[in-house]
Each structure stands twice: as structure tokens, then as C-alpha cells.
Amino acid sequence: MVIRPASAADVAAIDGLLRASFPAPAEADLVRELCIAGDMVLTLVADDEETGALAGAVVFSRMDVTVGGQAVAAVALAPVAVAEPYRHQGIADALIHAAHERLEAAGVVLSFVLGDPAFYGRFGYDPAVARNFDSPYAGDYFMALPLQGGLVPCGVREAARHAPAFSRLGAA
């Protein structure tokens, strides 16, 4: 597998992957809306070196996060998908780890996710880090990962707002 940043040539394949990977088109619609709005921060894809097929993709989008009255560079992970023939081979793990390395190098402080703690906990996402942020998604499935050496910004946790596409998705 080769993991690389997505390009414009990957748009149709990523859309197809998302539509095939989830029971409803919500994730594909979310990614399309994030792209149109300019809120995507990082999209990585995994290509099968032998066939050239798209094996997986992970998307991170912009968030507005404040701690102690200061803006904090933050992103939301959503979605991650792996094509059926490539599942259970560590591709999602490789995509997420590679993305975290790039995001940390770019100065992103926090990465948030809304999902299964058993799955995302293995990457270091923790509901305790996201706790007390003002978010419509607050709860046990709303988790955060500190990226800058594991350091959590000090101060009162205030807003943790996803890109507008998330709220439109919830209304659909």
C-alpha cells in the first residue's frame, strides 16, 4: 500500500468508496459538503500498489476550538473508510497514523472524533480530553487526541465547533 495525499483525480473514487462502505450516503455527502465549503484540512488515500485501486481514505476537516479564550488549531476526523477487499489488513490504522503525523507536523493541537471508543481509543482518542468542551456532540462518543506530544492546552475548555457541513448532515 502507498499512502499519499488525495488529489482532484481521486474525488470520484473516494465518493464511490464512501458510498460502498456505509449503509447510507451521509459520509459521502459530508465529504462533498466539506470540499465545497473549503473546510477539508487533510485527506489521505491508500492505493494498492499492484492494481492501482483505491483501498482506503481518511478525511480531516477544520474545527473552531477555543481554550481559555484562545483559538486552538484543531481538526475533526470523519470519515475513515476501507474498501471491502482490503479490510482487516491495518489500512485504516496506517491511514490514521500517517494523518496524525502530518497534522502534528503542521501544528494542529487537537484532533476530535465522534465514534466508537473501542475503535478510536486505540489511536489515543479519549472522551476525557473532549469533556467540558461546548459541543452538540458532547458525550462518551465525542473524543479528542492531543497531537503536540500529548500536551493538552491549559485553560477553560470552551467551544469545539465542527464545520457547518456536520450540522447540515444532522438535519438531513
C-alpha positions as CSV (number, residue, x, y, z in Angstrom):
1,M,0.0,0.0,0.0
2,V,1.0,3.5,-0.7
3,I,-0.4,6.3,1.5
4,R,-0.5,9.7,-0.1
5,P,-2.5,13.0,-0.1
6,A,-5.6,12.8,-2.2
7,S,-5.7,14.7,-5.4
8,A,-8.5,16.0,-7.6
9,A,-8.2,12.9,-9.7
10,D,-9.3,10.8,-6.6
11,V,-12.6,12.6,-5.9
12,A,-14.9,10.1,-7.8
13,A,-13.1,7.1,-6.3
14,I,-13.3,8.5,-2.8
15,D,-17.0,9.2,-3.3
16,G,-17.6,5.7,-4.6
17,L,-15.6,4.2,-1.7
18,L,-17.7,6.1,0.9
19,R,-21.0,5.2,-0.8
20,A,-20.0,1.5,-0.8
21,S,-18.6,1.5,2.7
22,F,-21.5,2.9,4.6
23,P,-25.2,1.9,4.7
24,A,-26.4,5.5,3.8
25,P,-24.8,8.2,1.7
26,A,-24.3,10.5,4.7
27,E,-20.5,10.2,4.8
28,A,-20.1,10.8,1.1
29,D,-22.4,13.8,1.3
30,L,-20.5,15.1,4.3
31,V,-17.2,14.9,2.4
32,R,-18.7,16.6,-0.7
33,E,-20.0,19.5,1.5
34,L,-16.7,19.9,3.3
35,C,-14.9,20.0,0.0
36,I,-17.3,22.6,-1.5
37,A,-17.1,24.8,1.6
38,G,-13.3,24.6,1.7
39,D,-13.3,23.1,5.2
40,M,-11.2,20.0,4.4
41,V,-7.7,20.1,6.1
42,L,-6.2,16.8,5.1
43,T,-7.4,13.8,3.0
44,L,-5.1,10.8,2.7
45,V,-5.7,7.8,0.5
46,A,-4.2,4.3,0.4
47,D,-3.6,2.8,-3.0
48,D,-3.0,-0.8,-3.8
49,E,0.5,-0.8,-5.5
50,E,-0.3,-3.8,-7.6
51,T,-3.7,-2.8,-9.0
52,G,-3.8,0.9,-8.5
53,A,-7.2,0.5,-6.8
54,L,-8.2,2.9,-4.0
55,A,-8.0,0.8,-0.8
56,G,-9.0,3.4,1.7
57,A,-9.3,7.1,2.6
58,V,-9.4,9.3,5.7
59,V,-10.6,12.9,5.9
60,F,-9.9,15.6,8.5
61,S,-11.8,18.9,8.5
62,R,-11.4,22.3,10.1
63,M,-12.9,22.9,13.6
64,D,-13.3,26.1,15.6
65,V,-11.9,25.4,19.1
66,T,-11.2,27.7,21.9
67,V,-9.5,27.1,25.3
68,G,-9.1,29.9,27.8
69,G,-10.3,32.5,25.2
70,Q,-7.6,31.4,22.7
71,A,-8.1,29.7,19.4
72,V,-6.6,26.3,19.2
73,A,-5.7,24.6,15.9
74,A,-8.0,21.6,15.7
75,V,-9.5,19.2,13.3
76,A,-12.2,16.6,13.1
77,L,-11.6,13.1,11.8
78,A,-14.6,11.9,9.7
79,P,-14.8,9.7,7.9
80,V,-12.4,6.8,7.5
81,A,-13.2,4.0,5.1
82,V,-11.6,0.9,3.7
83,A,-12.8,-0.9,0.6
84,E,-14.2,-4.4,1.4
85,P,-11.4,-6.5,-0.1
86,Y,-8.8,-4.6,1.9
87,R,-10.4,-4.6,5.4
88,H,-8.8,-6.2,8.4
89,Q,-5.3,-5.6,7.0
90,G,-4.4,-2.5,9.0
91,I,-5.1,0.1,6.3
92,A,-7.4,2.3,8.5
93,D,-4.7,2.2,11.2
94,A,-2.0,3.2,8.7
95,L,-4.1,6.0,7.2
96,I,-5.0,7.4,10.7
97,H,-1.4,7.2,12.0
98,A,0.0,8.8,8.8
99,A,-2.5,11.6,9.1
100,H,-1.7,12.2,12.7
101,E,2.0,12.6,11.9
102,R,1.2,15.1,9.1
103,L,-1.3,17.1,11.3
104,E,1.2,17.2,14.2
105,A,3.9,18.5,11.9
106,A,1.5,21.1,10.6
107,G,1.0,22.4,14.1
108,V,-2.5,21.0,14.8
109,V,-3.0,20.8,18.5
110,L,-6.2,18.6,18.9
111,S,-8.0,16.1,16.7
112,F,-11.6,15.3,17.6
113,V,-13.7,12.3,16.5
114,L,-17.2,11.2,17.1
115,G,-17.3,7.4,17.2
116,D,-16.8,4.1,18.9
117,P,-14.3,4.5,21.9
118,A,-13.2,0.9,21.4
119,F,-12.0,1.6,17.8
120,Y,-10.7,5.2,18.2
121,G,-9.3,4.7,21.7
122,R,-6.5,2.6,20.2
123,F,-5.2,5.7,18.5
124,G,-5.3,7.7,21.7
125,Y,-8.6,9.4,21.3
126,D,-10.1,9.9,24.8
127,P,-13.5,11.2,25.9
128,A,-11.8,12.8,28.9
129,V,-9.8,15.1,26.6
130,A,-13.0,16.3,24.9
131,R,-15.0,16.5,28.1
132,N,-16.2,20.0,29.0
133,F,-16.0,21.4,25.5
134,D,-19.2,23.1,24.4
135,S,-20.3,20.9,21.5
136,P,-23.6,19.5,20.3
137,Y,-21.8,16.1,20.2
138,A,-20.6,16.1,23.8
139,G,-20.8,12.7,25.5
140,D,-18.9,9.4,25.7
141,Y,-18.5,9.1,21.9
142,F,-17.0,12.6,21.5
143,M,-13.3,12.2,21.9
144,A,-10.1,14.1,21.3
145,L,-6.5,13.4,20.8
146,P,-3.7,15.9,21.7
147,L,-1.2,15.9,18.9
148,Q,1.7,18.0,20.1
149,G,3.5,15.4,22.1
150,G,0.3,14.6,24.0
151,L,0.0,18.0,25.6
152,V,-3.5,19.3,26.2
153,P,-4.0,23.1,26.1
154,C,-4.4,24.5,29.6
155,G,-7.4,26.7,30.5
156,V,-11.2,26.5,30.4
157,R,-12.4,24.4,27.6
158,E,-14.9,26.4,25.6
159,A,-16.2,25.9,22.1
160,A,-15.5,22.8,19.9
161,R,-17.4,23.5,16.7
162,H,-17.3,21.3,13.7
163,A,-17.5,22.7,10.2
164,P,-21.1,23.7,9.2
165,A,-21.4,20.6,7.0
166,F,-21.8,18.5,10.1
167,S,-24.9,20.3,11.3
168,R,-26.4,20.2,7.8
169,L,-25.7,16.5,7.9
170,G,-27.5,16.1,11.2
171,A,-30.6,17.9,9.8
172,A,-30.8,15.6,6.8
